[in-house]
Amino acid sequence: MTDPRRIDVPDVVVVGAASRDIAADDARGWRLGGGVSYSALTTARLGLRTAALVGTDAAAADATELQLLRDAGVDVCVVPLEHGPVFDNIERPEGRLQLCHDRSDPLPVSALPDAWRRAGGWILAPVAAELPDAWAALPPPEATVAVGWQGLLRELVPGEAVRHVSPTANPLVRRADLVGLSRDDVDQDVPLATLYEALRPGSVLAVTHGDQGGLVADGAHDEQLHLRHYPAVRSHQAVDATGAGDVFLAALAAARIQPRLVAGRIGQGFDLLLAASAASLVLEGPGLLGVPDRAALKRRMAEGLVAARARE
């Protein structure tokens, strides 16, 4: 019998290694995370036909969260890795401290099913610099490509705190139409214009800043950057901040891949409202359980609109 989850040509392909995030309240001692997991679940629950190439170590190969993705309609292809990323995320008043327990092996481009190469949307979601430069050549020229930059900006040494790597031009980032990262992922003295110089002219850079909202920059390198600030959408109760940036970028990318999600109102900022609403909701549950469905997103977007009008 044909597996009903198999997707010949998906709307979006999500690629990356799934991390194991240390969690004392989970019987396994960890939860499955990583940009690939959060992004794929987000786009699937938004209604996009989603395929995910997921690198895992042996411990995570049969994680229950992978079934959560499949139940949402994600066509999951697991790639065994000898080493998969393991992190301990410690939330502090001055910001998150991330400890590395294990790094990640590279995810080979040869693992991608041939049919998926024709997808019109791509989210390259590294969490531990596991995507080699060759991944930049995989998406078709006309495809919309989003890249989670923060996963390329980490120096990982097992047993030590994760250190930032200075952002520089990279083939993955240069291929992207949309690049996302948190302001906490780079040194505070790095100007936004310097970050944008690493991108391809005309692409979009989204820089999130927690409950302060964030900035979106676009424009040609020889012109003044066009900047837009977007407000954060308030969470009702924050439980777990892990994955918020990944969900934000995935929802923003989904609106660019299928503008019907926001009735084509990207120019009016509804793509940012969708993304900020998704990020606010994922905070309200542990791990992937916080990733919202479309009904919850619709309600939270309505709340965000009311709040925005009250600020006017």
C-alpha positions in Angstrom: 0.0 0.0 0.0 1.2 3.5 -0.8 2.1 5.6 2.2 -0.4 8.5 2.2 2.2 10.8 3.6 4.5 10.5 0.6 4.6 13.8 -1.4 5.9 13.7 -4.9 6.6 17.4 -5.3 6.2 19.4 -2.0 5.3 23.0 -1.6 8.2 23.4 0.7 11.3 21.3 1.6 12.8 21.8 5.1 16.4 20.6 5.7 18.5 20.4 8.8 19.6 18.3 11.8 17.2 17.8 14.7 18.7 18.7 18.0 18.2 17.0 21.3 17.5 19.7 23.8 18.1 18.8 27.4 14.8 18.8 29.4 14.6 17.7 33.0 10.8 17.3 32.8 11.0 14.8 30.0 11.4 11.1 30.8 14.1 10.8 28.1 16.0 13.7 29.6 15.6 15.7 26.3 13.1 16.9 23.7 13.5 16.9 20.0 14.1 20.4 18.6 16.1 22.2 15.9 15.0 24.5 13.2 14.1 21.6 10.9 11.5 20.2 13.4 9.9 23.5 14.3 9.9 24.8 10.7 8.4 21.7 9.2 5.6 21.4 11.8 4.8 25.1 11.3 4.5 25.0 7.5 2.5 21.7 7.6 0.0 23.2 10.1 -0.3 26.2 7.9 -1.5 23.9 5.1 1.6 23.7 3.0 2.6 20.3 1.6 5.8 19.9 3.6 8.7 17.5 3.2 11.5 17.4 5.8 15.0 15.9 5.5 15.9 15.4 9.1 19.3 14.4 10.4 19.3 12.6 13.7 21.7 10.7 16.0 20.8 7.2 17.1 19.0 8.3 20.2 16.6 10.6 18.3 16.0 8.4 15.3 12.6 7.1 16.6 11.7 10.2 18.7 8.0 10.6 19.3 8.2 14.1 17.9 8.9 12.7 14.4 5.6 11.0 14.5 4.1 14.4 15.5 5.4 15.8 12.3 4.1 12.9 10.3 0.6 13.2 11.9 0.6 16.8 10.7 1.2 15.6 7.2 5.0 16.1 6.9 6.8 13.7 4.6 9.7 12.9 6.9 13.0 11.4 5.6 15.4 10.6 8.4 19.1 10.7 7.7 21.2 8.8 10.4 24.1 10.8 11.8 26.8 9.4 14.0 26.8 12.8 15.8 23.7 14.9 16.2 23.5 18.2 18.0 22.7 18.2 21.7 22.1 21.4 23.6 21.3 22.6 27.1 19.4 25.9 26.8 19.6 27.8 30.0 17.3 30.9 30.2 18.7 33.7 32.3 17.6 37.3 32.9 20.5 38.6 30.9 19.8 36.2 28.0 20.0 32.5 27.1 23.2 30.5 27.8 23.5 27.6 25.4 25.8 24.7 26.3 26.9 22.2 23.6 26.9 18.5 24.6 27.5 17.3 21.1 28.1 18.7 17.6 26.5 17.6 14.3 27.9 15.7 11.4 27.2 17.3 8.0 23.9 16.5 6.2 24.8 15.3 2.7 23.0 16.7 -0.3 22.9 13.2 -1.7 20.3 12.3 0.9 17.6 14.5 -0.7 15.0 12.6 -2.7 15.1 13.5 -6.3 11.4 14.6 -6.6 11.8 17.0 -3.7 14.4 19.0 -5.8 11.5 20.5 -7.8 9.9 22.2 -4.8 9.0 25.8 -5.1 9.8 26.6 -1.5 12.8 25.8 0.7 13.7 26.4 4.3 17.4 25.6 5.0 17.3 25.3 8.8 20.8 24.5 10.2 21.2 24.4 13.9 24.8 23.4 14.2 26.4 24.5 10.8 25.5 21.0 9.5 24.5 22.1 6.0 27.6 22.3 3.6 27.8 25.1 1.0 26.6 22.6 -1.7 23.0 22.9 -0.4 22.9 26.4 -1.9 22.9 24.9 -5.4 20.0 22.5 -4.7 16.9 24.8 -4.9 15.7 25.6 -8.5 16.5 29.2 -9.6 12.9 30.3 -9.3 12.3 28.8 -5.9 11.8 30.9 -2.8 14.5 30.1 -0.2 14.6 30.9 3.5 17.7 30.4 5.6 18.0 30.4 9.4 21.3 32.2 9.7 21.7 31.6 13.5 22.5 28.0 12.8 25.6 29.0 10.9 26.8 31.4 13.5 27.7 29.0 16.3 31.1 27.6 17.3 30.4 24.3 18.9 32.8 22.5 21.3 31.3 19.6 23.3 31.3 20.4 27.0 31.6 24.2 26.4 29.2 27.2 26.0 28.2 27.9 22.4 30.2 30.9 21.1 29.1 33.3 18.3 30.8 33.3 15.0 31.1 36.6 13.2 28.6 36.8 10.3 30.2 36.7 6.9 29.0 36.1 3.3 28.1 32.4 2.9 26.7 30.6 -0.2 23.6 29.6 1.7 22.9 33.1 2.9 23.7 34.5 -0.6 21.2 32.1 -2.2 18.4 33.1 0.2 15.4 35.3 -0.6 14.7 35.5 3.1 17.2 35.3 6.0 16.3 35.2 9.7 18.2 35.5 12.9 17.9 36.9 16.4 19.6 40.0 17.5 21.0 37.9 20.4 22.8 35.6 17.8 25.3 38.4 16.9 27.4 40.8 18.9 25.4 43.9 19.7 27.9 46.3 18.0 27.4 44.7 14.6 25.4 47.2 12.5 22.3 46.1 10.6 23.8 47.4 7.4 26.9 45.2 7.9 24.6 42.1 8.4 22.7 43.0 5.2 25.9 43.2 3.2 26.4 39.5 3.5 23.1 38.9 1.7 22.2 39.0 -2.0 20.9 42.5 -3.0 17.1 42.6 -3.0 16.6 39.8 -0.4 14.9 40.2 3.0 16.6 40.1 6.4 14.4 39.6 9.4 16.0 40.3 12.8 13.9 39.3 15.8 14.3 40.8 19.2 12.0 38.9 21.5 9.2 40.8 23.1 10.5 44.0 21.5 9.4 42.8 18.1 12.1 43.2 15.4 13.2 44.7 12.2 12.9 43.7 8.5 15.5 45.1 6.1 15.5 45.0 2.3 17.1 46.9 -0.6 20.0 47.1 -3.0 23.5 47.4 -1.5 24.1 50.7 -3.2 21.0 52.3 -1.8 19.8 53.1 1.7 18.2 50.1 3.4 14.4 50.0 3.6 13.6 49.2 7.2 10.4 48.2 8.8 9.8 47.6 12.5 7.2 45.1 13.5 5.8 44.8 17.1 5.8 41.5 19.0 2.4 39.8 19.6 2.0 39.2 23.3 2.0 35.6 24.6 -0.6 34.7 27.2 1.9 32.7 29.3 5.5 32.0 28.3 6.5 28.4 29.0 9.4 27.6 26.7 11.2 30.1 24.4 12.9 27.4 22.4 12.0 27.4 18.7 10.4 30.9 18.6 12.8 32.2 16.0 12.4 29.1 13.9 8.6 29.3 13.9 8.7 33.0 13.1 10.9 32.4 10.1 8.9 29.4 8.9 5.6 31.3 9.1 7.2 34.3 7.3 8.6 32.0 4.6 5.2 30.2 4.3 3.5 33.6 3.6 6.1 34.3 0.9 5.8 30.9 -0.7 2.0 30.9 -0.6 0.7 34.5 -0.2 -2.9 33.2 0.0 -2.2 32.5 3.7 -2.4 36.3 4.3 -4.8 37.0 1.4 -1.8 38.5 -0.5 -1.4 41.4 2.0 2.3 41.1 2.4 2.7 44.8 1.5 0.5 45.6 4.4 2.6 43.6 6.8 0.3 40.7 7.4 3.1 38.2 6.7 4.9 39.7 9.8 1.7 39.6 11.8 1.3 35.9 10.9 4.9 35.2 11.9 4.8 37.2 15.1 1.6 35.5 16.1 3.0 32.0 15.5 6.1 32.9 17.6 4.0 34.1 20.4 2.0 30.9 20.5 4.9 28.5 20.4 6.1 30.1 23.7 3.0 28.8 25.4 3.9 25.1 25.2 6.9 22.8 25.8 8.9 22.1 22.8 7.1 21.2 19.6 3.8 21.0 21.5 3.6 24.7 21.3 3.6 24.9 17.5 0.1 26.3 16.7 -2.5 25.2 14.2 -4.3 27.6 11.8 -7.3 28.1 14.1 -5.1 29.3 17.0 -3.1 31.5 14.6 -6.3 33.1 13.3 -7.4 34.0 16.8 -3.9 35.3 17.8 -3.6 37.4 14.7 -7.0 39.0 15.5 -5.6 39.8 19.0 -2.5 41.3 17.4 -4.6 43.5 15.1 -6.6 44.9 18.1 -3.4 45.6 20.0 -1.8 47.3 17.0 -4.9 49.6 16.5 -4.8 50.5 20.2 -1.2 51.7 19.7 -2.1 54.0 16.9 
